[in-house]
Amino acid sequence: MIIALTCLIAIAVIAFVLMVRPQDLPDETPPSPFRHLDERKASIYENLRDLQFEYRVGKLSDDDYQHSKQDLQKELAGVMAEVDKLKAELNGNATPPAAPPKPQPSRSEGRRCSACGAKFEKELKFCGECGKPMKVATP
């Protein structure tokens, strides 16, 4: 009888010591509102790299490559716009402030990457080939 009572008390003491109360747990860190957008952006960049590799290996025709690349770049622009919109909302601004007008690059400079020399039909912020920022020519 004493052994059973001792075991019961030991179990109660161990349960009390190991019991985790909800108020003892640290507060959960709030999830980042940018997490899913960052993951999507990384996925699009990876798809662009894969697309470029397949084009260079010869698996894609030039038309298919250009069309797929433009689609991915449009999708990336949409994700970047969502990031900017979310940043503006978190800063308390309903609309992002208007940026001062940027100087227009010359036709040849705005459409050619200074890092890898790739040519593009439209002016881009980042090179679709190497991913580096495009230089803006000053007039």
C-alpha positions in Angstrom: 0.0 0.0 0.0 2.8 2.4 0.9 4.6 1.6 -2.4 1.4 2.3 -4.4 0.9 5.6 -2.5 4.6 6.6 -3.1 4.3 5.8 -6.8 1.1 7.8 -7.1 2.8 10.8 -5.3 5.9 10.5 -7.5 3.8 10.5 -10.6 1.8 13.5 -9.4 5.0 15.4 -8.7 6.6 14.5 -12.0 3.4 15.5 -13.9 3.3 18.8 -12.0 6.9 19.5 -12.8 6.7 18.6 -16.5 3.3 20.2 -17.1 3.5 23.2 -19.5 0.9 25.9 -18.8 -0.2 28.1 -21.7 0.8 31.3 -19.8 4.3 29.9 -19.5 4.8 29.5 -23.3 6.4 32.4 -25.2 4.3 34.5 -27.5 4.2 33.3 -31.1 6.1 35.4 -33.5 3.7 36.8 -36.1 4.2 35.4 -39.6 5.9 37.8 -42.0 3.4 39.3 -44.5 6.1 39.2 -47.1 7.0 35.5 -46.7 4.7 34.1 -49.4 5.7 36.9 -51.8 9.4 36.3 -51.2 8.9 32.6 -51.9 7.0 33.3 -55.1 9.7 35.8 -56.2 12.4 33.2 -55.6 10.4 30.6 -57.5 10.0 33.0 -60.5 13.8 33.7 -60.5 14.5 30.0 -60.4 12.1 29.5 -63.4 13.9 32.2 -65.3 17.3 30.6 -64.7 15.9 27.2 -65.8 14.4 28.7 -68.9 17.6 30.4 -69.8 19.5 27.1 -69.3 17.0 25.2 -71.5 17.3 27.9 -74.2 21.1 27.8 -74.2 21.1 24.0 -74.4 18.8 24.2 -77.4 15.6 22.7 -76.0 13.6 25.9 -76.8 13.1 27.9 -79.9 13.8 31.6 -79.8 10.1 32.5 -80.1 9.2 30.1 -77.2 12.0 31.4 -75.1 11.1 35.1 -75.6 7.4 34.4 -75.0 8.0 32.4 -71.8 10.6 34.9 -70.5 8.1 37.8 -71.0 5.4 35.9 -69.2 7.7 35.2 -66.2 8.9 38.8 -66.2 5.3 40.0 -66.1 4.5 37.7 -63.3 7.6 38.9 -61.4 6.5 42.5 -62.0 3.1 41.7 -60.4 4.7 40.2 -57.4 7.0 43.1 -57.0 4.0 45.5 -57.2 2.3 43.5 -54.5 5.4 43.8 -52.3 5.4 47.6 -52.8 1.7 47.9 -52.1 2.1 45.8 -48.9 5.0 48.0 -47.8 3.0 51.1 -48.3 0.0 49.7 -46.4 2.3 48.7 -43.5 3.8 52.1 -43.4 0.3 53.6 -43.1 0.1 55.1 -46.5 -2.9 54.2 -48.6 -1.0 54.9 -51.8 2.8 54.9 -52.3 4.2 58.4 -52.7 4.8 59.5 -56.3 8.5 59.1 -57.2 10.3 61.9 -59.0 10.6 61.4 -62.7 13.6 59.4 -63.7 15.8 60.4 -66.5 15.1 58.5 -69.7 17.9 56.2 -70.8 19.0 56.3 -74.4 17.5 53.6 -76.6 20.6 51.5 -76.9 21.7 51.8 -73.2 18.2 51.1 -71.7 17.8 47.9 -73.7 21.2 46.4 -73.4 22.6 44.8 -70.2 26.0 46.4 -69.3 27.0 43.1 -67.5 26.3 40.4 -70.1 25.4 42.5 -73.2 22.0 40.9 -73.7 19.5 43.0 -75.8 15.8 43.5 -74.9 12.8 44.8 -76.7 11.6 46.8 -73.6 13.5 48.7 -70.9 13.8 46.5 -67.8 14.9 47.1 -64.2 16.8 43.8 -64.1 18.5 41.8 -66.9 16.4 38.8 -68.0 19.6 36.8 -68.8 21.9 37.4 -65.8 19.5 39.0 -63.3 21.8 42.0 -62.6 20.3 45.5 -62.4 20.1 47.4 -65.7 22.1 50.6 -65.7 20.1 53.8 -66.4 21.9 56.1 -68.7 22.0 59.7 -67.7 21.4 62.3 -70.5 
